[in-house]
Amino acid sequence: MNNPALSKINSSFVRKSGVNRRLDKGFKILGIASTAFGLIVLLVLIIDIFLDGAHRLNWDFFVSFPSRKPELAGILSAWVGTVWVMALTALIALPLGIGAGIHLEEYARKNFLTNFIEINIANLAGVPSVIYGLLGLGLFVRYFNLDRSVLAGGLTLALLILPVIILSTREALRAIPSSIREASYALGATKWQTVRYQLMPAALGNIMTGVILAMSRAVGETAPLITIGALTYIAFLPQSPVVFSGGFPFIHFSLQGLFDPFTALPIQIFNWVSRPQKGFFADAAGGIIVLLGLTLLMNAIAILLRHRYQKKVRW
Amino acid sequence: MLYKKRIILKLKEFLIERGLFFCSLLSVLTTLGIVLVLSFETFEFFKEVPIWKFLTDTQWTPLFVNKHFGILPLLCGTFLTTLIAIGVAAPIGLVSAVYLSEYASLKTRNIVKPLMEILAAVPTVVYGYFALLFVTPLLKQIIPNLSGFNSLSAGVVMGIMIVPLISSLSEDAMRAVPMGLREGAYAVGSNRLQVALRIVLPAALSGITAAFILGISRAIGETMIVAIAAGQQPRLTLNPLVPIQTITAYIVQISLGDTPHGTLEYRTIFACGMSLFILTFILNIFSFKLKKRFQEIYE
């Protein structure tokens, strides 16, 4: 260390490594800040909306139709419409999406057509939702003459979430080791028996996770429903599918409600946000609390489900 | 008896396979449906408005007496909000991806990632409300001449919405980089930052680019935030403080009105939809190819 030149190099090395260490520490703080930023915004958003709309959440809000007076307006037609459309969306998209996922993962041979379908699904998952609305408008509302009905809305949203369900079904099936399939075939099972009795039960948890996430996306979708022309102001409900009255046998089933016009929770919120009167902003915030609660609940269920299945299943 | 049973079983298998095949074919039919519906109405539109006018006219006034059908102002609005959104989402998303992939412990990651997913799950109409009634008043205190409707707050909120997408896809790309590369760099004396910036980031570049492109495509197609908070005035400007209109917001505006089926105004939304579809389609395919190439290198 007596050599002055050597000690100079040495000290510059120490200085440099000190700088590097500080840069590393600094970046870590930056990283934590960036990651926390989104979460802080989420927190601020939730608090802001609660401050704006919590006082609107009472029984009347849920059982009243929209009104010209903000303090009398409610979300009855909105949430009933959302329940109708969601039920229909699930009924249509679930079997079709899971079926397509099974076909692509278990049945399809690797060829040009399969490859094409795969690229196509990846692309569909990225098509803006408002385009699905235009598809619904051109195809279901106009061409099939379904008008602005619950059925047209359900079909449109079903097409929208189909790619998500297909992709999560495929992922769930891919996670099952091939030894399970081989054991099933060795016992003489056919392809469908293998799928039905071995793969489906094993993949169900992960598929349901994907399905719930897809549904939580559909609940909040506004643009496609506006585009197909769902009404923004409506003071009646679609006809109930089950009616307990009238003559014998005192219970009547009807699917007439499918063809009735409807509104939905996000559309009602959008309508209130775009009004100039300030009073409706509180209604919008109230509606948002309900919608956000629903979305977050579905997400929480999906996360718990995934966590549970990941723990339980060890191949 | 056994023979007969076999035939029935075979038939059942065959029918099920056909049925499942039809399900996956439905996705192709959906794309076909989109292309056909959009092209049909767009074709009708271009019969009345020449395509070169649509692409070069600098005014968009289909609802006025003096009608102009130039997509440029709407494209400009879309471009502006997208630019702001990516300006917010790219740095935040990338830095947080580096943090989650290279710095954070497994425990932190397991807690933070689901929370980030919630941020992506918030309905866009909620973000619209937030942009109009929280972010705009907040920004107004800093920038007094900010309009009530503007592309700045819509873009910023859109950026926040896209952060989880960019962060999680970039992190996936970085985590797919083989451990051996990192270990080699550590062995010659690098620290975490050097490993992250000089080894992992370049190695994961195509995956990260794919994430960014997907983010851009999402921002272009985003509808409710801009419909609520950015205004309804199509104009050719890059000023983020004034009301503008995006392609998507225009489609919503027309859909809310009582535009009769078959009119020129009705067809404009399909022409706009077509432009939007082509734009996002190119970006999505590009992103998909990049991601595929990236997966081929490391898997």
Interface residues (C-beta under 8 A of the other chain):
Chain A: N20 R21 L23 D24 F27 K28 L30 G31 I32 S34 T35 F37 G38 L39 V41 L42 V44 L45 D48 I49 D52 P95 L96 G97 G99 A100 I102 H103 L104 Y107 A108 F116 I117 I119 N120 I121 A122 N123 L124 G126 V127 P128 S129 V130 I131 Y132 G133 L134 L135 L137 G138 L139 R142 L159 L162 P163 I166 T190 K191 W192 L213 S216 R217 V219 G220 E221 T222 A223 I226 T227 I228 G229 T232 P266 I269 F270 V273 S274 F281 A284 A285 I288 L291 L292 T295 L296 N299 I303
Chain B: L9 K12 E13 I16 E17 G19 L20 F21 F22 C23 S24 L25 L26 S27 V28 T30 T31 G33 I34 V37 L38 F40 E41 P91 I92 G93 V95 S96 V98 Y99 L100 Y103 A104 V112 P114 L115 M116 E117 I118 L119 A121 V122 P123 T124 V125 V126 Y127 G128 Y129 F130 L132 L133 F134 I160 V163 P164 S167 N191 R192 L193 Q194 A196 L214 S217 R218 I220 G221 E222 T223 M224 A227 I228 T248 I251 V252 S255 L256 H261 I269 F270 G273 L276 F277 T280 F281 L283 N284 I285 S287 F288
